[in-house]
Amino acid sequence: MWVPAPSLTGASWRTSSYTSGANNCVEVADFPTVAAVRDSKNPTGPALLFARCEWASFVRTVRSGQLDLG
């Protein structure tokens, strides 16, 4: 699905409440049509953009335990 890329300048980035403090997490910024995801260790680096519905589906799948993330 193609969606226009927003400017990430001034984005409000957040980290997961499960972040351990080991600085090994991702940050997410929400926009009307996309979710931007970046490496917290490299905040000036690139970000991946996902359609909001795709990101929501991924988060639901992770929360349900359907992925082997161990």
N, CA, C and O of each residue as an XYZ file, in Angstrom:
280
protein
N       0.844     -1.172      0.000
C       0.000      0.000      0.000
C       0.890      1.236      0.000
O       1.798      1.336      0.825
N       0.654      2.165     -0.893
C       1.442      3.386     -0.961
C       0.741      4.487     -0.184
O      -0.451      4.732     -0.374
N       1.478      5.141      0.684
C       0.963      6.314      1.401
C       2.027      7.395      1.329
O       3.217      7.081      1.305
N       1.626      8.670      1.292
C       2.634      9.732      1.232
C       3.431      9.792      2.525
O       2.874      9.637      3.612
N       4.721     10.013      2.408
C       5.600     10.083      3.580
C       5.505     11.460      4.222
O       5.672     12.473      3.543
N       5.238     11.506      5.522
C       5.192     12.797      6.201
C       6.607     13.280      6.526
O       7.555     12.494      6.526
N       6.735     14.547      6.795
C       7.998     15.064      7.316
C       8.122     14.578      8.751
O       7.162     14.670      9.516
N       9.278     14.066      9.128
C       9.467     13.561     10.489
C       9.996     14.635     11.427
O      10.201     14.377     12.614
N      10.220     15.842     10.905
C      10.670     16.951     11.735
C       9.596     17.285     12.762
O       8.435     17.490     12.409
N       9.978     17.338     14.005
C       9.036     17.665     15.065
C       8.128     16.520     15.474
O       7.171     16.726     16.219
N       8.416     15.307     14.995
C       7.584     14.149     15.358
C       7.672     13.891     16.856
O       8.697     14.149     17.487
N       6.601     13.388     17.402
C       6.560     13.024     18.820
C       6.847     11.524     18.935
O       5.958     10.696     18.737
N       8.097     11.187     19.257
C       8.530      9.791     19.335
C       8.256      9.233     20.719
O       8.386      9.940     21.718
N       7.877      7.963     20.775
C       7.650      7.284     22.064
C       8.288      5.913     22.023
O       8.432      5.316     20.956
N       8.669      5.412     23.192
C       9.225      4.064     23.295
C       8.224      3.168     23.999
O       7.292      3.647     24.645
N       8.417      1.898     23.875
C       7.543      0.918     24.506
C       7.646      1.000     26.022
O       8.701      1.326     26.567
N       6.562      0.707     26.683
C       6.587      0.638     28.153
C       7.392     -0.559     28.623
O       7.711     -0.662     29.807
N       7.728     -1.472     27.705
C       8.527     -2.642     28.030
C      10.024     -2.408     27.864
O      10.820     -3.328     28.059
N      10.413     -1.194     27.509
C      11.823     -0.880     27.319
C      12.580     -1.134     28.617
O      12.171     -0.689     29.689
N      13.690     -1.858     28.499
C      14.445     -2.263     29.690
C      15.461     -1.236     30.144
O      16.052     -1.395     31.212
N      15.680     -0.193     29.373
C      16.693      0.780     29.731
C      18.056      0.413     29.186
O      19.021      1.146     29.403
N      18.160     -0.705     28.483
C      19.431     -1.146     27.905
C      19.686     -0.454     26.570
O      20.653     -0.766     25.875
N      18.812      0.488     26.217
C      18.944      1.259     24.976
C      18.913      0.361     23.738
O      19.636      0.592     22.769
N      18.075     -0.652     23.790
C      17.949     -1.562     22.641
C      16.486     -1.685     22.229
O      15.920     -2.778     22.211
N      15.896     -0.560     21.903
C      14.479     -0.597     21.558
C      14.224      0.256     20.329
O      15.134      0.879     19.782
N      13.004      0.269     19.919
C      12.578      1.118     18.822
C      11.692      2.227     19.368
O      11.130      2.117     20.457
N      11.580      3.276     18.604
C      10.682      4.375     18.920
C       9.674      4.489     17.791
O       9.981      4.203     16.634
N       8.470      4.909     18.144
C       7.388      5.022     17.170
C       6.814      6.430     17.232
O       6.649      7.002     18.309
N       6.515      6.972     16.071
C       5.802      8.246     15.965
C       4.554      8.001     15.127
O       4.630      7.417     14.046
N       3.414      8.445     15.623
C       2.152      8.235     14.911
C       1.795      9.444     14.066
O       1.941     10.586     14.500
N       1.327      9.180     12.858
C       0.849     10.190     11.935
C      -0.524      9.753     11.458
O      -0.907      8.605     11.685
N      -1.276     10.625     10.807
C      -2.628     10.247     10.378
C      -2.692      8.991      9.512
O      -3.633      8.208      9.643
N      -1.712      8.782      8.629
C      -1.796      7.636      7.719
C      -0.697      6.613      7.913
O      -0.797      5.504      7.388
N       0.354      6.952      8.656
C       1.477      6.036      8.829
C       1.973      6.040     10.267
O       1.685      6.949     11.046
N       2.730      4.993     10.597
C       3.504      4.924     11.834
C       4.969      4.884     11.405
O       5.355      4.070     10.565
N       5.777      5.763     11.984
C       7.207      5.796     11.698
C       7.925      5.068     12.824
O       7.604      5.268     13.996
N       8.889      4.228     12.481
C       9.610      3.420     13.463
C      11.102      3.632     13.252
O      11.591      3.564     12.124
N      11.827      3.892     14.347
C      13.275      4.103     14.248
C      13.994      3.434     15.406
O      13.381      3.091     16.416
N      15.284      3.253     15.254
C      16.153      2.683     16.283
C      16.435      3.764     17.320
O      16.891      4.852     16.970
N      16.170      3.478     18.578
C      16.368      4.480     19.627
C      17.832      4.868     19.799
O      18.129      5.948     20.310
N      18.743      4.005     19.381
C      20.174      4.313     19.496
C      20.642      5.263     18.393
O      21.730      5.832     18.478
N      19.822      5.432     17.367
C      20.204      6.259     16.226
C      19.043      7.179     15.845
O      18.460      7.020     14.772
N      18.702      8.135     16.705
C      17.523      8.964     16.449
C      17.611      9.854     15.213
O      16.584     10.325     14.724
N      18.802     10.091     14.705
C      18.920     10.891     13.486
C      19.033     10.011     12.244
O      19.155     10.516     11.128
N      18.994      8.714     12.439
C      19.084      7.777     11.324
C      17.751      7.605     10.628
O      16.803      8.342     10.896
N      17.678      6.632      9.734
C      16.453      6.425      8.951
C      15.316      5.870      9.802
O      15.529      5.297     10.870
N      14.124      6.057      9.300
C      12.927      5.501      9.933
C      12.185      4.672      8.899
O      12.187      4.990      7.710
N      11.559      3.619      9.361
C      10.695      2.806      8.503
C       9.276      3.337      8.641
O       8.851      3.690      9.741
N       8.548      3.398      7.548
C       7.165      3.865      7.571
C       6.239      2.709      7.234
O       6.450      1.982      6.264
N       5.216      2.559      8.053
C       4.212      1.507      7.858
C       2.834      2.149      7.814
O       2.562      3.092      8.557
N       1.970      1.646      6.952
C       0.581      2.094      6.974
C       0.028      1.817      8.365
O       0.369      0.804      8.977
N      -0.813      2.697      8.864
C      -1.331      2.558     10.230
C      -1.978      1.198     10.458
O      -1.783      0.600     11.516
N      -2.744      0.694      9.490
C      -3.395     -0.606      9.659
C      -2.370     -1.728      9.743
O      -2.570     -2.688     10.489
N      -1.276     -1.626      8.993
C      -0.232     -2.657      9.046
C       0.475     -2.646     10.398
O       0.738     -3.704     10.969
N       0.781     -1.466     10.907
C       1.449     -1.357     12.207
C       0.533     -1.887     13.315
O       0.984     -2.616     14.198
N      -0.733     -1.526     13.270
C      -1.693     -2.002     14.272
C      -1.798     -3.527     14.253
O      -1.884     -4.156     15.307
N      -1.790     -4.114     13.071
C      -1.837     -5.567     12.948
C      -0.592     -6.207     13.549
O      -0.686     -7.216     14.249
N       0.573     -5.626     13.280
C       1.824     -6.137     13.848
C       1.791     -6.074     15.371
O       2.152     -7.047     16.032
N       1.369     -4.956     15.934
C       1.318     -4.796     17.391
C       0.353     -5.811     18.000
O       0.668     -6.417     19.024
N      -0.817     -6.007     17.388
C      -1.776     -7.003     17.896
C      -1.161     -8.402     17.892
O      -1.337     -9.165     18.842
N      -0.445     -8.733     16.829
C       0.177    -10.055     16.718
C       1.231    -10.249     17.792
O       1.293    -11.314     18.406
N       2.063     -9.241     18.031
C       3.086     -9.333     19.084
C       2.423     -9.496     20.445
O       2.810    -10.362     21.229
N       1.427     -8.667     20.724
C       0.746     -8.728     22.034
C       0.066    -10.074     22.269
O      -0.044    -10.519     23.411
N      -0.386    -10.720     21.209
C      -1.091    -11.986     21.362
C      -0.128    -13.154     21.606
O      -0.563    -14.253     21.952
N       1.183    -12.919     21.425
C       2.154    -13.968     21.648
C       2.322    -14.917     20.477
O       2.894    -15.995     20.636
N       1.839    -14.542     19.314
C       1.909    -15.425     18.147
C       3.292    -15.487     17.516
O       3.545    -16.350     16.675
N       4.189    -14.591     17.904
C       5.550    -14.588     17.354
C       6.536    -15.104     18.382
O       6.398    -14.831     19.575
N       7.520    -15.844     17.928
C       8.584    -16.325     18.819
C       9.680    -15.255     18.860
O      10.578    -15.241     18.018
N       9.595    -14.375     19.836
C      10.537    -13.272     19.935
C      11.622    -13.531     20.972
O      12.375    -12.619     21.315
N      11.713    -14.740     21.471
C      12.664    -15.061     22.518
C      13.996    -15.441     22.084
O      14.858    -15.727     22.916
